[in-house]
Amino acid sequence: MSALHSFGSIAEPVVLWTADYHPVMTFLILAIFFLFGLYSLYSGFDLWRTSRLIMDTPTEKVGSMAAGRTELSGTVKDCDQTTTAPFTTDECVYVESRYEVRKTKRRNGKRRKMWVTEQKSKTAYDFTLADETGDVLIRTDDNPEYKILNDTHTVRKTYRSGQSLPTDLQRYLSDPDSATSSDSNNAGALQTVSDIVSSVGKKSNKARRRRYTQSILPVDSQVYVFGSAEPPTNDDQDANYQNRLEIREDEATDTFIVSDSPEATVATRYRHKSWAEIIFGLVCSTAALYLLLTWSHFPVSL
């Protein structure tokens, strides 16, 4: 009898884990993690597709460029609209900046210090890409994805508590548009996003550690562009570009990339990020699904 009783005990189902409190909330959290993992997988494969697209598309010359998907490499030339930013004397066709303050926040019942973004801005202008065969207009109103990977085009400055910000930086943070545009009317700004949470001149900010990060694409620097060569669509376009192709987003793949680095570097960056997201998505979705299937309040057998 004892042997049979032992056998019966072994046959009983083993509860791997259980949530005695808030089972509905536990289920929702696991479901969210599962869906988030699936999204990460999708995003990773999309990035991998982009890296393969970059590598499989041949680089063309402007003079022999045909309509449709294209990949170009050349030098940045301005279209009479440029901007400058703190810590650089270069005229730029693109500036992205972030201003952060070191603050104490409560997370999971504990007070921790972390960098909090108080202002971020992005300004982009149309420019021309020139090579030895000609030049072509790059239309940035299609919101290209900028990949500033050259270390010389990115700067980060950290300021200790009580240290004043440089005058140029204060002016730029107060109004990134009017303070930096080479055009007094700022009519050429095609994209500006500014989310100022608090004034940079407040004493509360000065009493904290702060840091400022900017990335730029200067005039006369090397540039790589992936997009689609299309006929001009702007009726007010400069006469110099009438009846010529211009570069916009590749609608077939929703891809439009502008970078200060060569094709191979851009493709490698996309590939590395894709594998990171794919692995994270697999781990996250698999773990969430396993916990859901082995949860005693959710009777589904593996």
Rosetta silent file (secondary structure, phi, psi, omega in degrees, C-alpha in Angstrom):
SEQUENCE: MSALHSFGSIAEPVVLWTADYHPVMTFLILAIFFLFGLYSLYSGFDLWRTSRLIMDTPTEKVGSMAAGRTELSGTVKDCDQTTTAPFTTDECVYVESRYEVRKTKRRNGKRRKMWVTEQKSKTAYDFTLADETGDVLIRTDDNPEYKILNDTHTVRKTYRSGQSLPTDLQRYLSDPDSATSSDSNNAGALQTVSDIVSSVGKKSNKARRRRYTQSILPVDSQVYVFGSAEPPTNDDQDANYQNRLEIREDEATDTFIVSDSPEATVATRYRHKSWAEIIFGLVCSTAALYLLLTWSHFPVSL
SCORE:     score description
SCORE:     0.000 S_00000001
   1 L     0.000  -38.825 -179.425    0.000    0.000    0.000 S_00000001
   2 H   -64.571  -36.450  178.679    2.821    2.329    0.839 S_00000001
   3 H   -65.274  -42.519  179.285    4.343    1.756   -2.570 S_00000001
   4 H   -65.457  -39.792  179.677    1.052    2.523   -4.269 S_00000001
   5 H   -63.280  -39.358  178.387    0.601    5.601   -2.121 S_00000001
   6 H   -65.730  -41.217  179.181    4.053    6.797   -3.082 S_00000001
   7 H   -61.581  -40.797  179.080    3.324    6.158   -6.741 S_00000001
   8 H   -65.370  -33.453  179.279    0.108    8.157   -6.453 S_00000001
   9 H   -68.835  -38.129  179.175    1.999   11.025   -4.879 S_00000001
  10 H   -65.991  -32.329 -176.999    4.491   11.080   -7.702 S_00000001
  11 H   -75.416  -13.478 -179.594    1.663   11.215  -10.242 S_00000001
  12 L   -67.146  144.053 -179.457    0.216   14.346   -8.686 S_00000001
  13 L   -63.981  142.378  179.254    0.787   17.519  -10.750 S_00000001
  14 L   -97.590  124.489  178.258    3.689   19.656   -9.636 S_00000001
  15 L   -85.871  112.635 -178.065    2.977   23.356   -9.221 S_00000001
  16 L   -73.785  -40.371  176.868    6.017   25.201  -10.525 S_00000001
  17 E  -162.622  159.948 -178.003    4.923   28.622   -9.324 S_00000001
  18 L  -147.778  155.737  175.975    1.797   30.476   -8.262 S_00000001
  19 L  -117.233   97.519 -176.472    0.604   34.020   -7.703 S_00000001
  20 L   -73.099  -23.692 -177.987   -1.447   34.031   -4.516 S_00000001
  21 L  -117.066  136.211  176.019   -2.015   37.797   -4.673 S_00000001
  22 L    53.240   59.107 -179.230   -3.517   39.790   -7.550 S_00000001
  23 H   -62.949  -34.213  179.857   -3.699   36.960  -10.103 S_00000001
  24 H   -65.734  -43.434  178.791   -5.435   39.170  -12.683 S_00000001
  25 H   -63.847  -39.943  178.094   -2.679   41.777  -12.471 S_00000001
  26 H   -61.300  -43.527  178.732   -0.044   39.056  -12.726 S_00000001
  27 H   -61.963  -43.414 -179.689   -1.693   37.694  -15.859 S_00000001
  28 H   -63.865  -40.936 -179.793   -1.863   41.151  -17.443 S_00000001
  29 H   -64.062  -44.752  179.486    1.810   41.861  -16.684 S_00000001
  30 H   -64.886  -38.719  178.736    2.922   38.541  -18.196 S_00000001
  31 H   -64.217  -39.981  178.724    0.719   39.114  -21.242 S_00000001
  32 H   -64.136  -43.543  178.589    2.231   42.577  -21.733 S_00000001
  33 H   -63.382  -37.563  177.943    5.767   41.164  -21.502 S_00000001
  34 H   -63.693  -46.663  179.424    4.842   38.454  -24.029 S_00000001
  35 H   -66.505  -37.814  177.961    3.456   41.003  -26.495 S_00000001
  36 H   -63.673  -38.685  176.381    6.427   43.301  -25.912 S_00000001
  37 H   -63.165  -41.167  178.001    8.756   40.411  -26.718 S_00000001
  38 H   -63.755  -40.528  178.189    6.870   39.754  -29.955 S_00000001
  39 H   -63.718  -41.043  178.378    7.135   43.433  -30.877 S_00000001
  40 H   -62.155  -38.978  176.070   10.873   43.377  -30.171 S_00000001
  41 H   -61.157  -47.043  179.134   11.196   40.356  -32.472 S_00000001
  42 H   -60.307  -45.290  179.902    9.312   42.169  -35.223 S_00000001
  43 H   -62.479  -40.667  179.451   11.430   45.305  -34.761 S_00000001
  44 H   -62.789  -44.333  178.694   14.634   43.244  -34.839 S_00000001
  45 H   -67.116  -32.286  176.781   13.716   41.524  -38.077 S_00000001
  46 H   -66.264  -40.936  176.750   12.746   44.911  -39.560 S_00000001
  47 H   -65.939  -39.392  177.371   16.190   46.299  -38.664 S_00000001
  48 H   -63.181  -40.257  177.386   17.846   43.208  -40.142 S_00000001
  49 H   -61.084  -40.818  179.193   15.844   43.737  -43.337 S_00000001
  50 H   -64.044  -41.410  178.870   17.082   47.331  -43.477 S_00000001
  51 H   -62.837  -40.220  177.964   20.709   46.233  -43.070 S_00000001
  52 H   -68.635  -36.494  179.216   20.340   43.737  -45.918 S_00000001
  53 H   -62.793  -41.593  179.020   18.613   46.382  -48.041 S_00000001
  54 H   -63.807  -45.896 -177.052   21.548   48.741  -47.549 S_00000001
  55 H   -69.692  -30.833 -175.453   24.132   46.093  -48.427 S_00000001
  56 H   -87.965  -10.934  179.942   22.205   44.814  -51.473 S_00000001
  57 L   -92.935  120.697 -179.027   21.586   48.254  -53.027 S_00000001
  58 L   -70.228  142.412  176.944   24.487   49.395  -55.237 S_00000001
  59 L   -76.022  129.103 -177.570   25.881   52.886  -54.657 S_00000001
  60 E  -105.899  165.653  170.120   25.226   55.167  -57.634 S_00000001
  61 L   -96.310  147.343 -177.597   26.749   58.365  -58.938 S_00000001
  62 H   -59.277  -40.285 -177.114   24.548   61.441  -59.110 S_00000001
  63 H   -65.684  -26.585 -178.640   25.215   61.909  -62.831 S_00000001
  64 H  -112.513   14.813 -176.449   24.031   58.406  -63.733 S_00000001
  65 L   -70.075  134.252  177.498   21.312   58.066  -61.113 S_00000001
  66 L  -103.081  161.326  178.233   18.014   56.611  -62.301 S_00000001
  67 L   -65.484  146.551 -179.440   14.559   57.203  -60.844 S_00000001
  68 E   112.116 -166.737 -176.853   13.602   54.878  -58.010 S_00000001
  69 E   -58.375  135.115 -176.974   15.448   53.407  -55.056 S_00000001
  70 E  -149.339  161.773  177.943   18.985   54.703  -54.787 S_00000001
  71 E  -137.294  124.116 -173.972   22.034   54.886  -52.553 S_00000001
  72 E  -128.707  154.754  175.851   24.421   57.841  -52.800 S_00000001
  73 E  -140.046  131.928 -178.466   27.637   58.996  -51.193 S_00000001
  74 E  -173.003 -149.352 -176.160   29.119   62.470  -51.449 S_00000001
  75 E  -115.826  141.074  178.801   29.631   65.843  -49.767 S_00000001
  76 E   -75.072  127.875  172.542   27.066   67.992  -47.954 S_00000001
  77 E  -126.872  138.857 -175.507   26.340   71.347  -49.631 S_00000001
  78 E   -80.521  161.012  175.749   23.851   73.817  -48.200 S_00000001
  79 L  -111.944   46.845  179.681   20.752   75.227  -49.911 S_00000001
  80 L    69.916    8.092  177.405   21.164   78.721  -48.423 S_00000001
  81 L  -132.236  116.111  177.668   19.760   77.496  -45.102 S_00000001
  82 L  -139.019  174.371  178.764   22.084   76.367  -42.326 S_00000001
  83 E  -144.495  157.372  174.107   22.285   76.486  -38.568 S_00000001
  84 L  -121.990  161.152 -179.372   24.979   76.573  -35.920 S_00000001
  85 L  -137.153  162.037  177.542   25.031   75.057  -32.453 S_00000001
  86 L   -56.881  150.118  175.686   27.087   75.545  -29.289 S_00000001
  87 L    70.336   17.098  173.480   30.588   74.038  -29.278 S_00000001
  88 L  -148.684  143.225  175.528   30.947   74.140  -33.050 S_00000001
  89 L  -101.192   -0.013 -177.608   31.874   76.826  -35.552 S_00000001
  90 L   -78.636  142.766  167.995   30.627   74.742  -38.477 S_00000001
  91 L   -76.775  135.123 -173.588   27.527   75.594  -40.445 S_00000001
  92 E  -125.507  152.346  173.550   25.228   72.590  -40.213 S_00000001
  93 E  -102.857   -3.151  178.609   22.207   71.256  -42.073 S_00000001
  94 E  -154.512  132.020  175.132   21.173   69.132  -39.080 S_00000001
  95 E  -138.481  128.961  173.445   21.433   69.578  -35.306 S_00000001
  96 E  -124.622  129.817 -176.526   19.976   67.305  -32.638 S_00000001
  97 E  -136.342  156.894  178.418   20.450   68.220  -28.978 S_00000001
  98 E  -143.336  129.526  178.246   19.447   67.004  -25.534 S_00000001
  99 E  -114.931  122.866 -175.009   19.670   68.863  -22.210 S_00000001
 100 E  -125.005  150.609  178.206   19.465   66.724  -19.053 S_00000001
 101 E  -124.444  137.899  179.084   19.449   67.433  -15.320 S_00000001
 102 E   -79.916  115.674 -177.468   20.548   65.030  -12.583 S_00000001
 103 E  -129.981  162.432  176.671   17.574   64.510  -10.263 S_00000001
 104 E   -98.961  122.020 -179.410   16.504   62.163   -7.491 S_00000001
 105 E  -122.042  152.027  177.779   13.514   60.018   -8.410 S_00000001
 106 E   -95.228  121.375  177.805   11.660   57.347   -6.471 S_00000001
 107 E  -131.486  124.979  178.527   11.627   53.959   -8.199 S_00000001
 108 L    54.573   40.321  177.576   10.318   50.776   -6.598 S_00000001
 109 L    79.428   -1.435 -179.532   10.241   52.435   -3.204 S_00000001
 110 E  -117.317  144.931  178.015   13.867   53.553   -3.425 S_00000001
 111 E   -90.574  123.684 -177.473   15.234   56.999   -4.165 S_00000001
 112 E  -132.278  147.762  175.877   17.733   56.972   -7.018 S_00000001
 113 E   -89.283  136.239 -179.341   19.592   59.627   -8.940 S_00000001
 114 E  -152.355  161.212  177.373   19.110   59.643  -12.686 S_00000001
 115 E   -82.561  126.246 -179.733   19.408   61.896  -15.724 S_00000001
 116 E  -114.850  124.782  179.372   16.085   63.523  -16.628 S_00000001
 117 E   -72.421  121.512  178.640   15.626   65.109  -20.068 S_00000001
 118 E  -104.182  -22.561  177.340   14.377   68.667  -19.714 S_00000001
 119 E  -155.010  138.225  171.725   14.741   69.777  -23.316 S_00000001
 120 E  -140.980  143.233 -178.488   15.364   68.127  -26.640 S_00000001
 121 E  -145.768  152.717  179.526   15.332   69.708  -30.068 S_00000001
 122 E  -144.464  125.349 -179.724   15.960   68.681  -33.647 S_00000001
 123 E  -128.358  128.010 -178.587   16.381   71.008  -36.611 S_00000001
 124 E  -132.217  143.795  179.301   16.880   69.819  -40.188 S_00000001
 125 L  -126.579  150.812  169.427   17.283   71.673  -43.483 S_00000001
 126 L   -57.289  147.217  174.724   17.227   70.617  -47.107 S_00000001
 127 E  -149.331  170.100  175.948   20.721   70.177  -48.521 S_00000001
 128 E  -110.238  143.657  173.298   22.422   68.957  -51.666 S_00000001
 129 E  -101.638  124.470 -176.745   24.648   65.913  -51.979 S_00000001
 130 E  -119.202  136.610  169.648   27.488   66.517  -54.410 S_00000001
 131 E  -130.294 -169.629 -174.841   29.951   64.098  -55.975 S_00000001
 132 L   -69.558  -10.130 -177.700   32.318   64.349  -58.946 S_00000001
 133 L  -105.208   -8.711 -178.638   29.421   63.835  -61.400 S_00000001
 134 E   153.612 -164.131  178.572   26.937   66.408  -60.095 S_00000001
 135 E  -142.348  158.811 -177.472   24.646   67.214  -57.205 S_00000001
 136 E  -143.354  145.630 -178.766   21.115   66.331  -56.085 S_00000001
 137 E   -79.248  133.075  175.727   18.647   67.866  -53.640 S_00000001
 138 E  -104.775  113.298 -176.570   17.915   65.918  -50.436 S_00000001
 139 L   -88.076  107.173 -175.828   14.368   66.681  -49.261 S_00000001
 140 H   -89.666    2.273  176.115   14.290   66.397  -45.477 S_00000001
 141 H   -72.799   -7.133  174.148   10.580   67.153  -45.083 S_00000001
 142 H   -87.718   11.616  176.114   10.081   63.367  -45.466 S_00000001
 143 L    54.313   65.775  177.206   11.689   62.990  -42.013 S_00000001
 144 L   -65.853  157.083  175.150   14.772   60.924  -42.802 S_00000001
 145 E   -88.460  114.027 -178.203   16.359   58.823  -40.090 S_00000001
 146 E   -87.190  131.040  176.556   19.640   60.503  -39.214 S_00000001
 147 E  -119.130   92.196  178.931   22.529   58.252  -38.170 S_00000001
 148 L   -91.909   98.178 -173.033   25.283   60.465  -36.751 S_00000001
 149 L  -109.637  -12.929  179.222   27.960   57.843  -36.013 S_00000001
 150 L   -76.699  121.331 -176.248   31.146   59.879  -36.478 S_00000001
 151 H   -59.737  -28.300 -178.407   32.527   60.724  -33.019 S_00000001
 152 H   -71.564  -13.610 -179.108   33.822   64.083  -34.248 S_00000001
 153 H  -100.715    5.221  178.584   30.229   65.181  -34.953 S_00000001
 154 E  -127.379  134.338  179.175   28.930   64.455  -31.440 S_00000001
 155 E  -134.255  143.484  176.089   29.860   66.335  -28.270 S_00000001
 156 E  -132.276  128.333  179.055   28.756   65.938  -24.650 S_00000001
 157 E  -121.292  133.159  177.795   29.440   68.478  -21.912 S_00000001
 158 E  -114.938  136.775 -177.645   28.721   67.915  -18.212 S_00000001
 159 E  -120.384  130.132 -177.808   28.409   70.768  -15.704 S_00000001
 160 L   -75.536  168.825  178.979   28.778   70.304  -11.963 S_00000001
 161 L   -59.973  133.170  178.722   26.423   71.757   -9.358 S_00000001
 162 L    86.715  -11.746 -179.346   26.717   75.526   -9.125 S_00000001
 163 L   -83.639  131.322 -179.229   28.588   75.856  -12.434 S_00000001
 164 L   -76.320  146.351  174.620   27.045   78.332  -14.878 S_00000001
 165 L   -76.074  147.631  175.331   26.224   77.271  -18.408 S_00000001
 166 L   -58.067  149.889 -176.902   28.097   79.055  -21.220 S_00000001
 167 H   -58.688  -43.077 -179.935   26.241   82.051  -22.633 S_00000001
 168 H   -61.831  -38.851 -179.791   25.926   80.506  -26.114 S_00000001
 169 H   -69.840  -40.227  176.978   24.433   77.346  -24.652 S_00000001
 170 H   -60.732  -42.425 -179.851   21.934   79.297  -22.510 S_00000001
 171 H   -64.528  -41.234 -179.417   20.849   81.266  -25.576 S_00000001
 172 H   -66.281  -42.732 -179.625   20.483   78.098  -27.634 S_00000001
 173 H   -68.143  -30.451  178.975   18.459   76.298  -24.975 S_00000001
 174 H   -67.758  -36.952 -179.934   16.180   79.310  -24.543 S_00000001
 175 L  -158.145   89.933 -177.329   15.267   79.287  -28.245 S_00000001
 176 H   -59.151  -30.340 -176.503   16.982   76.749  -30.513 S_00000001
 177 H   -72.627  -63.269 -173.853   15.341   78.212  -33.646 S_00000001
 178 H   -70.198  -25.432 -176.327   16.049   81.922  -33.477 S_00000001
 179 H   -78.991  -18.662 -171.982   19.361   81.492  -31.707 S_00000001
 180 H  -122.494  -16.795 -174.228   20.931   79.242  -34.317 S_00000001
 181 E   -72.454  137.211  175.711   19.364   79.808  -37.701 S_00000001
 182 L   -79.546   -8.662  176.928   21.460   81.576  -40.326 S_00000001
 183 L  -105.194  121.735 -173.634   18.181   82.768  -41.842 S_00000001
 184 L   -62.443  -28.974  178.767   16.574   85.546  -39.795 S_00000001
 185 L   -87.034  -12.089 -179.449   13.077   84.382  -40.754 S_00000001
 186 L    56.445   30.897 -176.173   13.980   80.736  -40.088 S_00000001
 187 L   -71.804  -20.071 -176.837   11.860   79.825  -43.103 S_00000001
 188 L   -86.863   -2.472 -179.010   14.080   76.902  -44.025 S_00000001
 189 L   -70.994  113.573 -176.721   13.557   74.933  -40.844 S_00000001
 190 L   -91.995  -21.225  179.617   11.812   71.800  -42.016 S_00000001
 191 E  -152.618  120.897  175.770   11.638   70.040  -38.697 S_00000001
 192 E  -138.666  123.269  177.099   11.882   71.392  -35.173 S_00000001
 193 L  -121.304  119.133 -178.303   10.764   69.515  -32.075 S_00000001
 194 L  -133.712  127.276 -179.316   11.134   71.327  -28.759 S_00000001
 195 L  -130.926   83.427 -176.332    9.794   70.188  -25.412 S_00000001
 196 L   -86.684  116.882 -178.814   10.966   72.625  -22.752 S_00000001
 197 L   -86.886  -40.035  179.025    9.938   71.412  -19.322 S_00000001
 198 L  -150.481  158.282 -177.022   11.593   74.147  -17.241 S_00000001
 199 L   -69.096  137.032 -179.412   13.733   77.230  -17.757 S_00000001
 200 L   -72.138  -12.661 -179.416   17.469   76.601  -17.935 S_00000001
 201 L   -89.717   -1.728 -178.659   18.044   79.760  -15.946 S_00000001
 202 L   -66.063  143.795  178.682   16.281   78.541  -12.807 S_00000001
 203 H   -64.049  -29.353  179.808   18.412   78.298   -9.692 S_00000001
 204 H   -63.411  -33.896  176.636   17.055   74.801   -9.103 S_00000001
 205 H   -73.738  -39.646 -178.607   18.715   73.689  -12.326 S_00000001
 206 H   -65.600  -26.943 -178.592   21.957   75.478  -11.524 S_00000001
 207 L   -79.589   -2.794 -178.053   22.100   73.686   -8.184 S_00000001
 208 L  -116.505  163.697  171.713   22.144   70.308   -9.952 S_00000001
 209 L   -72.015  140.286 -179.788   24.502   68.495  -12.263 S_00000001
 210 E  -134.401  155.554  174.143   23.559   69.053  -15.889 S_00000001
 211 E  -144.900  149.845 -177.105   24.732   67.716  -19.223 S_00000001
 212 E  -130.137  130.549 -179.304   24.215   68.726  -22.822 S_00000001
 213 E  -125.333  133.037  176.937   24.630   66.450  -25.842 S_00000001
 214 E  -136.530  145.634  174.832   24.532   67.515  -29.496 S_00000001
 215 E  -127.207  137.792 -173.714   24.972   65.724  -32.819 S_00000001
 216 E  -133.963  158.185  169.383   25.486   67.616  -36.071 S_00000001
 217 E  -122.937   98.342 -173.853   25.830   67.129  -39.814 S_00000001
 218 E   -78.184  156.802  170.913   28.126   69.950  -40.984 S_00000001
 219 L   -64.837  143.930 -179.962   28.377   71.483  -44.424 S_00000001
 220 L    74.275    7.665  174.396   31.277   70.049  -46.481 S_00000001
 221 L   -90.474  164.005  178.027   31.274   66.787  -44.498 S_00000001
 222 E   -76.912  143.247 -177.060   30.871   63.375  -46.097 S_00000001
 223 E  -140.776  145.355  174.262   27.337   62.006  -46.197 S_00000001
 224 E  -116.762  133.797 -177.587   25.620   58.734  -47.105 S_00000001
 225 E  -132.198  131.634  172.919   21.980   58.793  -48.236 S_00000001
 226 E  -121.069  124.467 -179.885   19.541   55.933  -48.880 S_00000001
 227 E  -171.703 -146.014 -179.412   16.179   56.827  -50.356 S_00000001
 228 E  -132.086  132.643  176.951   14.303   57.164  -53.619 S_00000001
 229 E   -83.131  118.359 -175.516   15.042   59.466  -56.553 S_00000001
 230 E  -129.459  155.348  174.265   11.789   61.185  -57.485 S_00000001
 231 L   -64.747  150.887  179.167   10.724   64.064  -59.771 S_00000001
 232 L   -58.399  139.816  179.045   10.350   67.425  -57.994 S_00000001
 233 L  -118.317   -6.919 -177.967    6.954   67.927  -56.364 S_00000001
 234 L   -93.419  116.954 -178.664    7.418   71.406  -54.884 S_00000001
 235 L   -66.251  -24.566 -178.898    6.089   74.148  -57.181 S_00000001
 236 L   -93.516   13.463 -177.013    8.184   76.722  -55.335 S_00000001
 237 L   -62.808  146.283  179.223   11.373   74.776  -55.800 S_00000001
 238 L   -54.111  140.905 -177.273   14.493   76.738  -56.728 S_00000001
 239 H   -60.028  -26.882 -179.908   14.905   77.090  -60.498 S_00000001
 240 H   -64.059  -18.647 -175.910   18.298   75.407  -60.293 S_00000001
 241 H  -113.724    6.297  179.339   16.553   72.130  -59.440 S_00000001
 242 L   -63.777  142.862  177.321   13.586   72.254  -61.804 S_00000001
 243 L    60.861   28.556  176.207   13.072   69.143  -63.954 S_00000001
 244 L  -125.582  159.620  177.483   15.625   67.223  -61.919 S_00000001
 245 L   -75.713  152.139  173.078   15.337   64.294  -59.565 S_00000001
 246 E  -134.200  158.377 -175.018   15.405   64.805  -55.813 S_00000001
 247 E   -96.874  126.462  177.304   15.857   62.299  -53.004 S_00000001
 248 E  -131.729 -171.044  178.157   12.914   61.417  -50.808 S_00000001
 249 L   -67.291  140.659  173.727   11.722   58.447  -48.757 S_00000001
 250 E   -78.924  101.632 -173.426   11.611   55.081  -50.499 S_00000001
 251 L   -64.827  -26.998 -179.283    7.877   54.425  -50.185 S_00000001
 252 L   -66.048  -31.625 -178.444    8.217   50.726  -51.039 S_00000001
 253 L  -119.844    0.284 -176.733   10.277   50.094  -47.903 S_00000001
 254 L    54.175   39.794 -176.590    9.511   53.236  -45.838 S_00000001
 255 E  -119.190  130.462  176.201   13.252   53.814  -45.640 S_00000001
 256 L  -151.378  108.341 -172.641   15.056   57.146  -45.771 S_00000001
 257 E  -122.404  134.629  172.466   18.516   57.306  -44.149 S_00000001
 258 E  -126.771  124.895 -176.685   21.010   60.145  -43.870 S_00000001
 259 E  -140.661  154.501  175.940   24.326   59.374  -42.201 S_00000001
 260 L   -94.156   11.099 -178.848   27.788   60.852  -41.738 S_00000001
 261 L  -123.067  159.931 -177.762   29.322   57.365  -42.028 S_00000001
 262 L   -67.155  168.070 -178.304   29.912   54.991  -44.978 S_00000001
 263 H   -53.947  -47.339 -176.123   27.462   52.335  -46.127 S_00000001
 264 H   -62.261  -39.315  179.683   29.267   49.453  -44.396 S_00000001
 265 H   -66.219  -42.533  179.582   29.280   51.238  -41.029 S_00000001
 266 H   -64.587  -45.498 -179.774   25.564   52.069  -41.249 S_00000001
 267 H   -62.914  -40.752  178.745   24.639   48.515  -42.282 S_00000001
 268 H   -63.265  -41.511  179.218   26.734   47.041  -39.451 S_00000001
 269 H   -62.111  -43.491  177.310   25.062   49.289  -36.892 S_00000001
 270 H   -62.701  -42.093 -177.337   21.615   48.184  -38.079 S_00000001
 271 H   -65.448  -44.279  179.555   22.660   44.518  -38.046 S_00000001
 272 H   -62.652  -42.173  179.475   24.063   44.632  -34.511 S_00000001
 273 H   -67.286  -35.288 -179.656   20.964   46.374  -33.206 S_00000001
 274 H   -64.128  -44.217  179.796   18.715   43.882  -34.994 S_00000001
 275 H   -66.149  -37.038  177.830   20.359   40.872  -33.326 S_00000001
 276 H   -61.784  -43.689 -179.090   20.169   42.556  -29.921 S_00000001
 277 H   -72.126  -35.816  178.465   16.429   43.137  -30.326 S_00000001
 278 H   -64.758  -45.912  179.682   15.805   39.645  -31.730 S_00000001
 279 H   -64.253  -44.513  178.088   17.588   37.963  -28.812 S_00000001
 280 H   -61.107  -43.629 -179.660   15.848   40.187  -26.272 S_00000001
 281 H   -62.772  -40.698  178.171   12.471   39.506  -27.899 S_00000001
 282 H   -62.998  -46.640 -179.022   13.025   35.744  -27.862 S_00000001
 283 H   -63.917  -46.459 -176.406   14.047   35.747  -24.191 S_00000001
 284 H   -65.054  -49.504 -177.738   11.234   38.072  -23.114 S_00000001
 285 H   -68.909  -38.807 -179.748    8.400   36.361  -25.021 S_00000001
 286 H   -66.541  -43.756  179.796    9.602   32.812  -24.211 S_00000001
 287 H   -64.438  -43.105  179.828    9.954   33.532  -20.485 S_00000001
 288 H   -64.696  -41.984  179.045    6.533   35.210  -20.316 S_00000001
 289 H   -65.257  -40.888  179.030    4.867   32.369  -22.218 S_00000001
 290 H   -62.058  -44.241  179.542    6.548   29.741  -20.008 S_00000001
 291 H   -66.070  -35.602  177.178    5.352   31.467  -16.835 S_00000001
 292 H   -65.642  -42.760 -176.255    1.843   31.742  -18.233 S_00000001
 293 H   -75.467  -22.046 -178.917    1.688   28.055  -19.138 S_00000001
 294 L  -105.434    7.607 -179.789    3.104   26.856  -15.808 S_00000001
 295 E   -78.766  129.637 -175.661    1.091   29.184  -13.584 S_00000001
 296 L   -67.140  -22.710  177.362   -1.225   27.235  -11.270 S_00000001
 297 L   -84.933   -1.536 -177.416   -3.985   29.864  -11.687 S_00000001
 298 L  -129.955   82.956 -167.799   -3.866   29.447  -15.457 S_00000001
 299 L   -73.914   75.794  173.233   -4.502   25.697  -16.068 S_00000001
 300 L  -120.461  127.443 -176.282   -2.910   25.098  -19.466 S_00000001
 301 L   -86.387  140.081  176.253   -0.740   22.019  -19.847 S_00000001
 302 L   -70.031    0.000    0.000    2.608   22.189  -21.714 S_00000001
